[in-house]
Amino acid sequence: MGKGFYISKAVGIVGIVLCAGALATIIALSVVYSQEKAKNNNQVLPTDGGLTTKPTVTPAPTSTPSSELWDKYRLPKSLVPLNYYVTLRPHLTPDPTTKLYIFEGESTVEFECVEDTDLIIIHSHKLNYSDSEKTLGVRLTPVNDAVNVPTIKSAWLQPVTQYLVVQLNGKLTSGNRYQLSTKFTGELADDLGGFYRSEYKEDGVTKIVATTQMQPTDARKAFPCFDEPAMKAVFYITLIHDHGTIALSNAEEKGWSYYVFEPTKKMSTYLLAFIVCDFDFISNTTDQLLIRIFARKSAIAADQGEYALNKTGPILKFFEKYYNSSYPLPKSDQIALPDFNAGAMENWGLITYRETALLYDEAYSSSSNKERIATIIAHELAHMWFGNLVTLRWWNDLWLNEGFASYVEYLGAHEAEPDWNVKDLIVLSDVHRVFAIDALASSHPLTSNEDDIQKPAQISELFDAISYSKGASVLRMLSDFLTEDVFTMGLQVRTLPVNSCTPLGEAVIASKTDLPDTVHNIMNTWVLQMGFPVVTIDTTTGVISQKHFLLDPNSEITTPSPFNYEWIVPIRWMKTGKTQDLQWLKDKSATIDAMKASADWVLANLDVVGYYRVNYDEGNWDRLLSCPILFQRAQIISTVLALNTTKYLIREREYMPWQSTLNNLDFFYLMFDRTEVYGPMQDYLRKQVTPLFDYYKTMTDNWSKVPDKHMDQYNQVNAISLACRTGLEECQTLATTWFEQWRTTNINPIHPNLRSTIYCNAIAAGGAVEWDFAWSQFLNATIAIEADKLRSALACTKQPWLLNRYLEYTLNPTLIRKQDATSTIVYIANNVVGQPLAWDFVRARWSYIFTEYGGGSFSFSNLINGVTKRFSTQFELDQLEQFKADNADVGFGSGTMAVEQSIERTIGNIKWIEKNKENVLNWFLDEAKP
């Protein structure tokens, strides 16, 4: 393999794309930030409000910021939890008086005092206590009867910092253990956080599921707890449930009427899960490990859990080998929930999923649905070791947890489906995706100062593309030059140090090549500063240099860097097809004689393993672009030259280069689909895609067969999507004919792979009749994956009144589930007709949306980015800045950073259009000619 041209054509071409797109293509990538990633793009955070009826409690001693411990968002270090004994009884019918669904609970937490204190501060949010106005019914007892226990002076709730505060008449003493017992009630609300309610219909009957989502700060909504990831403890859970239902939790069951579970492993509160439902399951045993898939009875009866069941065992076995460590639990349960805000959640031993992320039905699920299921299962199972067994101490190092799982999910999915070449897709799905955000001056480093991440909304903001996709990309780069897996060595530690780089640097002593510095110092340049470099190679002199790549070079950088925005860069490269020795760029510039080339071409960052972009001198670009395998766009060169390279697509048939190009061309649509550029651009792209459309028409025998190869199935969708989008008459006829056949016969002839694009294009070409038919199918869909395809396609109509009606539906949870509300608004904003409607809708209802969905909801960042990504005029910038000012009092919660990113992106768009619009228009006019 060391000789000759060893990288794949697909990845090689995409490598050129990633290091060689015009400035426009960099901006284009920013739109990906608003798209849901299969594993993870929605996390649930605390919401405001609570039960309608609240007990009378002692008011908090202060209502303004103070130095009191109860006004700080971090727990004191004086108490350490050991064991929780929690009994919960969810009521699956509403209270006849309040009409609310509630749960009752009793909890005893055993803790050790490590510093003398007269305060017990424990998290509690939206929980109601009774019995005593002064003490809230709280009881304090010793574990050892010989220990004296001070009496309780007072107890109160601190709503802002989400604490139950217990003030004592004396001090707890270091070295002794105590128990704090409470009785409480809470609302089993439909807010998708903590202990919450999910609803679904089966055989016309509405059924209720009591389920949980604790990450990152919602365990405190289920019972009082020390709700920080480093505060690990053992949980003894008992669930009292209605007759005819079952109960699940992290550990194995011990009983049946009262579900008394075995004690859990020592674990963090955010990984706890418990569910009461009327579900069924399927199971098998792999090496004495019980694996179960739970879902609605009708879904299990339809065998929709079989794919997940069959792939879980092999993926677990792969990770056991990868970690060199046995699976740490006696069972692996996975459950598909009708209402779930995230893609999935890695609760230890009881993983929760959206139905679309776990259930597969061959009659309704596409190849991409199947791949998403495989990768999300792999992502969550990877956490069973890294994240659950080994846990971050605080959320500022979330990137290490989620970045690692986002990297190895491709390895696990490849083990499950080795013929798919899924490992190549990390370039498009993660590296490509995150460059867009990380090229903004408003980006942030992978790790943050611990003191800067305090509030729930600040924690929520970290669940972004930087933590997931940049984390995955940087860890992938690290693994490329290390011989040993840094992560398996970390398993010896049960909680990662605050400085996540330290274990990496200390654990790894071997590498595949000589390193220019310690692993610790190399990684710090990628972890402790935001952004990434563009590496410029001048093959005439052999000089290589690096510079912080910014979408807008004139942006003001307000985030200081300890390394002056310079990186230690590993450069894997080749010269005219022959792989060369690994080079390192440690300084701002260096001279490498081997990179001089007058007749040969040089290609750097092979397989796009490095987290950086590459630029070359003009002569090397010319030589690269004359190589048919590596023909694509260029980076930091003129937009016209970048567009010139797209001419090659008329002869291209592979998925990776087409998908990468379409990702980047999406920016041109966003900037120009309201301008005179749109017509000539459509003409040109229609000309380019027609041969690909014809190619797949022939391959599939006039669309009657499915391509054999996984990537061909994906590229067939690209061919139809772009052909219909650009107005190819044959494609539009195909879409409308198939859809009309379905509407008039009630027999759907459209293959699941093609349904999303066919539905969208048929609804776009139709009117109210087509929309109402699709809406009826959506309301009656019993398969979540099919409902998702319809929900997205309904946003494609060109009728403003239908789009406005659909926007109103998004805030009615009886029509659009709360988990889908914000993504539906973003779907509408993707439509050029719907974008201004969605923007007006969000502006007019922001206060309601923010209050109803909670300031911590992770979906706010997606929503704000999604409805503003087309902005490219001064008028739109003014509106955006006014929106920010008008809602300063309400706030944006976890969307605060997204507002700043949207403003920065809009400014960049304005500048780019001013510079490039005329040249782009003329180019498309010339190239669209027959």
N, C-alpha and C positions, 0 to 999 in steps of 0.2 A: 504493500500500500504506500510505501514511502516513495515510490517512483511514479512519475506521470501524473495525470490529471485525475485525482481521486474523489473530488467532491461531486455530488450529484448535480445534474443539470438544473434541476428545479431550485435547489438551495443556492447553487452558484448564481443563477440569474437573480434570485431574490437578494443575494448579497450585493449585487450591483445596484439593485433597486434601493436597498437600504442605505448604501453609501453614496448614492448618486441620484437623488431626486432634487429637482429645483426647489427653491424656497417655498414655492406653492405647495409642493407635496409634503413638506414638513408641517405646514399649517393644516393641511388636510387631515393629518393623523389625529389632530386634537379632537375631531368629532367622535373618535372611537371611545373617548372617555365616558360618553353618555350611554354607551351600549352595555347590555348586561353580559358579563362574562359567565361561562357556563358554571363555574364553581361558586362563584362568589359575588356577584355584583350587587346584592342587597343584604345589609345587616340591620338588626333591630336594636334600637337604643331607647332610653327612657322617654316616656310621653308625659305631658302635663295632665292635670285633672285627677280624677279618682272617683270614689263612690259618691253617690248623691247624698247619702246620709253619713255624716262623720261624727265620731264621738267628741265630747268636749275634752280638750287636753290643755295642759298647762302651756301657755304661750312660750315661745323660745325667748331666752333671756335677752337676746339682741336681735334686731332686725336689719342692722347695717353691718358691713364687713368689720371684723374685729380680729384680735389675735387669739381668741378663744379656740380651743381645739375643735369644738363642734362647728366652727365656721370655716374650717379648712377641709378641702376635698379629699385629702389623704388621711387614712386611719393613723392614729398614734401607734407607736411601736410597743406599747406597754403590755398588750394582750395578744396571745397567740392561740387560735382555735385548734382543738384536737379532734373533737367528735361532735357531730350534730345528730340529734334524735328528732326527727320531723315526722309528724302525722298530719296528713292533709285529706280533706273531704270536699271534693268539688261537687257542686249541685248542677246537674245537667238539665234542670228545668228552672225557669225564672222564679224569683221570690214573689209570692202573690201580692205583697205590699209594695215593694219598690220596683217590681218588674225587672229587676237586675238579676243576672246570673252571678252567683257568689261562690266563694270557697271558704271553708273554715279550717283553721290550722292550730296546732300546738307544736312548739319547738323548744328543745333544750339544747343549748350549746355548751359543751365543756371546753374550758379554755385554761391556759396557764398564764399566770401573771409573771412577766419578766422584768417589769419595772414597777415599783410601788406607785399606786395611783388611786385617787378617789373618784375616778370617772370610768364608766363603761360606755364606749361609743361604738355602736354597731349599725350597719346599714339597714334602713327600712324605708320603703317607698310605696305609697298608696296602700299601706296596711292600716287597718283600724284596730285599736285596742280599747278595752273597756274595764269594767270592775271598779277602778279607782281613778278619780280625776288626778290625784297627786302622783300615783306611781304607775298608772296604766295597767295594773294587774301584774306587773313584772315581779318575779321572785328570784332571789339570789341565794344559793346554797353552796356549801363546801363539798368537794369530792371526798375529803377526809374529815370525819366528824370532829377530829381534834383541832381543826383550824377554826378560828373565830372569824365570823363573817360580819362586816359592818352592815347596818341597816340602810334602807334606801331613803334618802332625803327627798328626792323628787325625780320624776321622769317626764320627758317631753319629746316631741317630734321636731326635728329641724328640717323643714321641707326643702330648703334651697340646697343644702349639702346631702340631703336624703339620709338622715341619721335618726335613730332612736338613741337618746342620751339618757343615761341613768347616773344621777349624782348621789354619792354615798356620804354617810355621816362619818365614815372613817376610811382608812386606806386598805386596798388589797395589797398583799405583800408578795414580793418577788419569790418565786420558787414554789408557790402554792397553786393548786388547781381549784377552780370554781365552776358552778353551773348557773347559767342564766336561763330562766324558763319564761315563756310568754304564751298567751293565747291571743288569737287575732282572726280577723276576717279580711277578705279582699274581694274585689270584683273580678269575676272571670270574664273580662272584657274581650272585645274583638280587636284589640289594638296590636296584636302580633308580638307582644313582648312580655317577658316574665311568665306567669301561669295564665294562659289566655284561652279563649274559646274559638274553635273552628267549627264551621257548619257545612253540611252538605245534604243533598237529598238522595235517597235511595228508595226506589219503588214509590215515589211520591211522598215519602215521609221525611221530614226534616230531622236530621240527627246531629248531635253535638259531640264534639271531641274536646276534652280538656287536655291541653298540651303546653309545652314550654319552649321558650327561646331565651336563654340567659345571657348569652354573649352580647356585648361585653359587660354591661352593668345592670342587668335586670333580674338577677337571682334575688335581689333585695325586694322585688315586687312579689315574690312567692313566700318568703319567710325572712325574718331578721337574720342577717349573716354578716360576716366579715368579707365583704364582696370585692376582694382584690386578688389577682391571679396568684400571688406568692403566698397567700393565706390558705394553704392547702390543709385539708382535714379529711376525716373519714365520715361518711354519711350513712346513717341508719334511717331508711325511708319506709314509711307505712302509708299506704293509700287506701282509704275507705271509699268504695265505689258502688254504684247502683247495680242491682241485679241485672244480669244479661250483658254486662260490660266486662272488659278485661283491663288490667293495669300493667304498665311497663315502667321500668326505670333502668338505671345504669347497671345494676347488679342483677343476679338471678333471683327468682321468686322463691319464697318459702311457704306461702299460704295462698288461699284462694278467696275467701270471703273478704277478709281484710288482707290486702296484699302486703305482706311483710317481706321486705327484700333483704338479702344478705348485705352485710356492710360493704361499701364500695372500697376501692383502693384509695389511698390518700390522694386527693385530687382538688382542683380549683373549683370554686363555686360556679364559674361560667360554663363548666362542662357538665353540670348536673342536668338531668332530664327526668321527667315523669309524665306519663300519659294515661288517661282513662278514655277508652273508646270502645266501639262495637265493630272492631276490625277482625279480619281473618288473616292467616299467614300461611306461608309455605316454608319448608326448612330442609336442610340437609346437614350432614356432619362431615367435616374435613379434618382428618387427623385428630379426632375426638373433640374438635371445636364445633359447637352448635352455631349454625348460621341461619338466621330467620329474616324473612322479608314480610313486613306487615303493610296492609293497605285496605281500602274499602273492600267489602266482601265481593262486590261485583267485579272489581279490578283483579282480585285474586282468582275468582272463578274464570275470568277471561285470560288467565295465564300471563298477565302483564308484569308479574314479578319474576318470571322465570329467567329472563336475561340477567337481571341483577344478581339473582341467586347463583346462577352458573358462573358468573365472572368474579364474584366476591372471593371465593376460595383461592383461585389462582393468583389474584392480586395480593391477597394476604400472604400467600406462600412466597411470592416474589419479594415482598417487603421484609419478611422474616430473613431471607437471604441477604437482602440489601443492608439491613441494619445489623445482621448477625445477632439477632435477638428474637426470641419467641414472642408471639403475640401475647400481650400481658394479661388478657382477661379470659374467663371461661366461656364466653359467648359473644357473638357479634349480631346485634339486632339492627335492622334498618327499617325505617317506616316512612311511607309517603303520606304527606298531609295535604288536605284540600286548601288550607290557608297557611302560608309560610312565607315570610318576607324575604328570607335569604334563599340562595340556591340550595344550600344544605348546611348542616351544622354538625361538627365532629364530636358531639356528646360521647363521652367514653363508654362504649358498649351499647349505646342506643343512638345511632345517627339518625337525624331527622332530615327530610328532603321535601322540596316541592314535588308534587306528583310528576311534573315534567322532567325532573332530574333523576327519577328512579324507575318509573314504569315505562315499559316498552311494549308496543303493540304493532306487529308487522303490518297490519292493515291500515294503520294511521301514522306510524312513526317513520320519519325520514332517516337517511344515513347520518345526517348531521345530528338528529335527535339521539340516535344510537351512540354516536361518538361522544356526545355531551354526557350521556349517562355513564359511559365507561370512564371518562376522565374525571367526572365529579366523584364517582365512587373511589377512584384511585386517590384523588385529592384528600378525601375525608379519611380513608383508611391510613394514608400516610401520617395523618395527625395522631393516630392511635399511639405512635411512638414519639414522634417529634411534635411537641405541642401539648400532648396529654401526659405522657410519662415524663418527658422533659418539658418544662414550662417556662415561659418568659416571666421575669419578675414583675415587670410593669409594661404597660402598653406602648411605651416609646420604642420598644424593640419588637413591635408586632411584625415588622418586615421579615425578621428571621423565621418566625413561625409560618406566616402565610407565603412568603417568598419561597421557602423550601418546599412546602406542599405544592405550590404552583409549578415548581420545576419538576419534582419527581412524579407528578400526576401523569406526565407524558410517558415516563418510564413504566409506570404501572399499567397505563392503558395500552402501551405497546406489548406488554406481556399478555394482556387479555386478547388483543387483536393484532398479532404481529404482521399481518398482511396489509395493514392500513398505512404504514409509514407515518404514524401519527406524531412521532418525535420531531419530524421536520416542521410541524405546524407551530411550534413554539416561536419560530421566527415571526410569523404573521400575527399570532394571537397574543404574544407577550412583548417581544422585543419591538416589533413594528408598532404595536399599540401604545407602549409607554413612552417612546421617543417624543411623541406629540406633547404630552404633558410636561415631561422633563426638560423640554426646550423652552419652557416659559420661565420668566424671571420670578413668577409667583409659585414655582415648584417648591419642593422641600426635600431635605436629605432623607435617606432611608431611616436613620435613627434621629431622634430628637432628644433634647435635654429633658430629663425626667420631670423637672420642675415646670416645664412648659406644657405638659400634658396632664391636666388635672380634672377638668370637668367632663361629664359624659359626652357632651357634644364635641369637645376637643378629641376625645378618644375615638369617637365615630368618624371624624375626618380622616383618621389614619387608615381606615378601611378603604383604600383607594388604589388606583393603578400603580402608584409608586411602591406601596408595600407589597402588593401581589406581583405585578408584572416586572417592575424593576428588580424587586427582590429575587424573583426567579431568574432573571437575566444575569444578574451579578453573581449569584451562586452557581449558575451554569458555567460562567466564565471561570470562576474559581476552580470548579471541579475539572476543568480542562487541563490545568497544569499541576494538579496535585495527584500523587499516587494513591493516597489513602483518603477514605471518606471522612471528612471532618465531622460529619454529623453522627456517625456511629460512635465516635469517641466521646461525643457530648452526652451520650446516653448514660454515662457514669454519673452525670450531674442530674439532680432532680429538679433544680430550678436554675435557670440561666442567670449569670451575673448581669448586673445592670448594663455594663459595657459588653455588648454582645460580641464585639470583635476580640475580646480577650481570650475566650475559649478557643476561637478559631486559630488565633496565633499560637497559643500554647499547645494545642492538641496536635497540630500537624507539624511533623518534622521532616517529612519526605515529600519530594516533588518530582515531576517528570523531567524537570530541567533545572539548571542552576537559576536561582532567583536573584534579582537585583537588590532585594531587601527582604526583611521578614514578611511572612504572610500577614501578620498583624499590621505592619505599616503599609503594605500593598492594599489591603482591604480598607484601611481607614480612608484612603483617598477616594474610594467608591462609596463608602458608607456615611462618612461625616460631612460630605458636601453634596449639594444638589447638582443636578445636571449631568452632562457627559461631554466629552471632547469630540471635535472633528479633527481627525488626524490627516494632515496633508502630506503627500509623498511627491517629491519632485524627482522624477526619474532621470532628469538631465544632470542633476548634481548629487543625488543620493541623500539629500537633506530631507528629514522628516520632522514635522513640527505638530504641535497640538494647540488648540484654542477652544475655550468654552463655547459650545454651540448654543446660540440663542435664536429663537424664532424672529425676534426683533433685535438686531444687534445694538440698537440704541436704547434698549430697555435699561432701566435703573435697577441695579442689583442691590437690594437692601439686606440680603442675608449674607453675612460675612462667611468666608471660608478659611479654615485653618491651613489650607494648602494653596491659597491664592488661585483656586480653580485650575489646578494642574493635577494630573493623574499619573499613576504608574501603570502604563498601558502595555499589555501583552499583544504582540502582533504576530499572528500566524499568517504566512503569506506564500505565494508561489510566483514563479517567473515562467511565463509561457508554458504553463501546465505542469511544471516541476516544483514539488514542494520544497521549500527552503527551511533553514533552521529558524526556530522561534527567536524573535527579537523583542527587546523591551525598550520602550520610550519612557525614561524616568524624568527627564527634564523637559523644558519647553521645546527644545529642538535638539537634534543630533544628526550626525552624518553616518550613513551606513553605505559603504561603497558597493556592497552587493546589490543594492537597490538601483544602482545606475543602469539604465537600459536605453539603448538608442533604437534597436530593432525589436527587442522583446517587449511583451507587455507584462506588467506587474499587477497582481491582484492581492489585496490585503484583507485581513479579517475573514479568513476562510470559514465557511459554514455559519457566518455571522455569530460566532461564539463570543467575540468581544463586544462589550457594551459601549460602542462608539461608532461614529460614522467615518467614512474615508473620502478624501478628495485627492485628485491627481493633477499633475500638469496636463496641459492641453494635448501634448503629443501622446501621453499614455492613454488619455481618454479616447483619442482617435484609434489607437491600436486595440483597446478593449472593445470599442463599439464596432470594430470590423470583424470581431470574433462572433460568429452566429450564436454560439452557446451562451455568450455573456452579454447579449445585446439588450440594453434597457436604458432607463432614464439616468440623468446625471445630477449630482449634488453640488450646490454652490456654483452653478454655471447658469447660463441664460435659460429662461423659461422656454424660449423657442428651441434651443438645442435639446432640452429635456423632452419637449413634445415631439421633436424629430425622431427620437428613439422609439416612440410608440408605434411608428410605422411598421416595425417588425412584427407587431401583434397579428397582423393579417396572416402571418404564416405560423403563429404559435398555437400549440394545442394542449400544452400542459397547464395544470391547475395553478401551481404556485406563482408563476409569473403573471398569469391573468388576474388572479385574486389580488396580488400585490399592486398591480397596475390599477385595478378597479378601486381598491382602497384609496389610492392617491387621486384618481380622477374624480372621486366623490367630492373633493374640494372644489373642483372646477364647476360641478353642478351647484354646489352651495353658493358659490360666488356669482355664477352667471345665469342661473335658470330664471332670473327675472330681468335679464338684459338682452340686448341685440346679439350677444355672443352665442346665446343658447341655440338658435337655429342652425348656424354653420357647425357648431360643436356636435349637435345631434347627427347631422349629415355625415360628418367625418367618422364618428364612432359607429354609426350604422354600417358604413362601408367596411370598417375594420372587423366588426363582429359577424358579419354575414357569412364568411367562410367557416367560422367556428360553429355557427348555427347549422349550416349545411352539413358539416362534419358529423355532428351528433345526430342529426336527422338520419343520415346514412347509417351510422353505427348502430342506432336503435331501431332500424327498419321502420322508419317513419314514426318514431316515438312510441313504438309498441313494445320495446324491450328496455331493460335496465342495463346500463354499462356494467361490465364485469368488475372493473377496478374502482376502488373506493374514491380515488381522486378524480377519476373520470365522471363519477356520479356527481361530484361537487361541481366540476367544470361544465357539465351539462346544464346545471342550474344557472351558472354564470352566463352561458350562451343564450338561454331563453330569457333571462332577466334583462340583459343588456339589449338584446334584439327587440324585445317588446318595449323597453323603456325608450329606445331611440326611434320607435315608430315603424319597425319592419312589419309590413302588412301581413306577411305570412304568419309571423309570430302572434300578432294581435288577433288574427282570425282563429288561430289555434287555441288561444286562451279563452276567447269569448265563446267559441263553439263548445269546448269541453265544459265550461261553466254553465252554459245554457242547457246542455244535455243533462247535467246534474240537476239543475233547477226544475226542468220539465218532467224528468223521469224519476227523480229521487234516487237515482243510481249514480254514484260518483265514479267517473271513469279516470280520474286524475291520480297518478301514482303519488304516494306520500312524499317522495323526494321533490316533486314539482308543485305541490299544493300551495306553498307559501307564495311563490311567484305567480302562479296561474290565478289564484284567488285575487291577489293584489291587482294584477293587470286587467282582469275581467271587471272587477269593481270600479277601477279607474275609468274604464271605457264605458261603463253603464251608468245607470241613474238610481232612482229610489227603489225600483223593482229588484235590481240586483242586490242593493244594499240591504233591503229589508229581508230578502231571502237569506243572505249570509248572517244577518243578525238573529234570525230565527234559528238557524243552524247552530250559532254560537250558544244561544240560551238553552238549547236542547242537547248540546254536546255532553256526553258522559265520559269522554276521554280528554284529559287535560291538555295533552299535546295538540289534539285537533282544535280545541277551543283556543289555544294560544295562536295557532296559525290564522284562525278566523279573526281573532281580536286585532292582530296586527294588520290583516288585509282590510278590515273595515275602515282603517285610517287612510286608505289609498284613494277614496272617492275624490272627485274634483268638484263636488257640489258643496259650497260653503254652508248651506243650511243643514245638510246632513252632518258635516263636521262639527258645527256648533251644537247640534243635538247630541252628538257623540261625546263632546266635551262635558256636557251637563251630566251625561250618564256616568262619567268617571268618578264623580263624587257621591254616587248612589250605590252603597255597598250591596244592595239587593240585585243590582245589574252588573257592576264591575267589582270584583273582590278588592278589598283594600290593598292586598299585596300587589295588585295589577294596576292601581290607579295612576301612579306617576309614570310608569312605563307606557301606558296607553296615551297619556298626554304627549309624551315624547314621540311616540309613533305618529301622532297627528302633526306634530311640529316638523317631522321629517318630510312631510308633504308640502310642496311649495305653496299650495293653496291654504293649507292648514296652519302653516307656521305663524302668520300674524294673528290668526284666531287663537291659537294656543298661547301665544305671548300675552295677548289682551286678557285671556281667561285667567292665566296665572297671576298677572298683575292685579286684576280686580278681586281675586279671591285669595291672595297670599295669606292674609291674616287667618282666614278660616282653614286653609290647607295646613299652615304651620301649626295651628292649635290642634286640629283634628288628628294629624299624623305625628305630631310630637317633634320638638326641636332636634331630637337626636336621631331621627330617622335617616338612615344612610342614603335613602333614595332622593333626598333633597339635592345633593350634589349632581346626581344624574339629571334631575328635573331641570335645574337651572342651566346646566351646560347644554342640555338637549333643546330647550326652547330658544336659546340665544346663538346657537352655532352658525346660523346663516347671517348674523349681523355683520354688515360691511359698509355702513354709511354713517356719517356724522349724526344724522337724525336718530338712528338706532342706538348709537353710543350715548347720545344725550338721554334717550329713554332709559337705557340701562343704568346710567348713573343716577337718574331721578328715582328709579325703582329702588336702588340701594339707599338713597337718602330718605325716601318716603317710609321705608320699613325699618329704619334704624332702631325704633323703639320695640317693634315686634321681634326683629332679629331674623337671622337665617339659620341658626343652629349649625348643624353639620354641613350646611351649604355655604357657610361664610367664605371659605376658600374658593369655592366654585364661582361666587360672584366676582371675586378679584380676577380669577382666571378668565372669566368671560369678558371682562372689561379689557384685559390685556390682549386676549385673542382678537377682539373686535378692532382694537387699534392696529394690530398687525394686519388684519384683513383689509382695512381701509388703505393702509400704506401699500400693500401688495397690489391692490386693484389700480390705484393711481399710477403705479409704475408699469404694470403689465397688461392692462386691459386692451389697449390698442394693438399691441403686438400679438396678443393671443387671438383677438378677433381676426386680424389679417392672416394669421397662420391658418386658422380653421377655414377661412374663406378660400384660401389657396388650396389647401389639402382636401377640401370636400368636393372639389371639382372631379368629374368622372375621369 
